[in-house]
Amino acid sequence: MNLLFVCNSNLNRSPTAEKLFKRLFNHIGLNHNIKSAGIKYGNPHIVDDKLILWADKIFLMTMEEYKYLSETCRVPDNKLYVIGIGDEYDFDQSELINLFMYWWYYRGIDIID
């Protein structure tokens, strides 16, 4: 399964999710491909048609990314999942990792098989 994590700039939240879930899934034996990207131009990993087609499921940090992908890029709703983590964390910050783990335990485990 191909999983894409998306935030605004691909500087903190989505790269942290990519790093964390690559490690986690490798540890528990899930063979998923994981990437991250942002919706704002100017970063090296911006969401594009190629990434959207590649991804089986796209995990968005907030409704801002959801709105952009569903309205501007016309990504089908059945590929989009909002995690609900705001843009106030640094890359690999322990509080951010804890939020991702909390999300994984209570919601993500049912979405990612």
C-alpha positions in Angstrom: 0.0 0.0 0.0 1.3 3.5 -0.9 0.7 6.1 1.9 1.2 9.9 1.5 1.4 12.3 4.4 0.6 15.9 3.5 1.0 19.2 5.3 1.5 22.8 4.2 5.2 23.1 3.5 6.6 19.6 4.1 9.0 20.9 6.7 7.8 19.5 10.0 4.6 17.5 10.3 4.5 15.3 7.2 8.3 14.5 7.2 8.0 13.6 10.8 5.0 11.3 10.0 7.0 9.8 7.1 10.0 9.0 9.2 8.0 7.7 12.2 5.6 5.4 10.2 8.4 4.0 8.1 10.2 3.0 11.3 7.0 1.7 12.9 5.7 -0.2 10.0 9.1 -1.8 9.4 9.2 -2.8 13.0 5.8 -4.5 13.0 6.2 -6.0 9.6 3.8 -3.9 7.5 5.2 -3.5 4.0 3.9 -0.1 3.0 5.6 2.6 0.9 5.5 6.0 2.6 6.2 9.5 1.3 5.4 13.0 2.4 4.7 16.3 0.5 3.4 19.8 1.0 0.7 21.9 -0.8 2.7 25.2 -0.9 4.9 25.9 -3.8 8.6 26.5 -3.1 9.3 23.2 -1.3 11.1 20.3 -3.0 8.3 17.8 -2.3 5.0 19.4 -3.5 1.9 17.4 -4.1 1.5 16.7 -7.8 -0.6 14.5 -10.0 2.1 11.8 -10.0 2.0 11.6 -6.2 -1.8 11.6 -6.1 -2.0 8.7 -8.5 0.8 6.8 -6.6 -0.9 7.1 -3.2 -3.6 4.6 -2.2 -4.4 6.8 0.9 -3.5 10.4 1.6 -3.3 11.6 5.2 -3.7 15.3 5.7 -2.7 17.3 8.7 -5.7 19.8 8.6 -8.8 20.7 6.7 -6.8 23.3 4.8 -4.9 20.5 3.0 -8.2 18.6 2.6 -9.9 21.5 0.9 -6.9 22.1 -1.4 -6.7 18.5 -2.5 -10.4 17.9 -2.8 -11.3 21.1 -4.6 -8.2 22.2 -6.5 -6.7 18.8 -7.3 -10.1 17.0 -7.3 -8.8 14.0 -5.3 -11.6 11.6 -4.5 -12.8 11.7 -0.8 -12.2 8.0 -0.4 -8.5 8.6 -0.6 -8.3 11.5 1.9 -8.1 11.2 5.7 -7.6 14.2 8.0 -5.4 13.6 11.0 -6.1 17.0 12.7 -2.7 18.2 13.8 -2.0 22.0 13.6 1.2 23.7 12.4 2.8 24.5 15.7 5.4 21.7 16.0 9.0 21.3 14.9 10.3 18.4 12.9 10.6 15.3 15.0 9.4 17.1 18.2 8.4 14.6 20.9 4.9 16.2 21.3 4.3 15.8 17.6 5.4 12.2 17.6 3.1 11.5 20.6 0.2 13.0 18.7 0.9 10.8 15.7 1.2 7.7 17.9 -2.1 8.7 19.6 -3.8 9.1 16.2 -2.3 5.7 15.0 -3.6 3.9 18.1 -7.1 5.3 18.1 -7.8 5.9 14.4 -5.0 5.1 12.0 -4.8 1.4 12.9 -8.3 1.0 11.5 -7.5 2.9 8.3 -4.1 1.4 7.5 -4.2 -2.3 7.1 
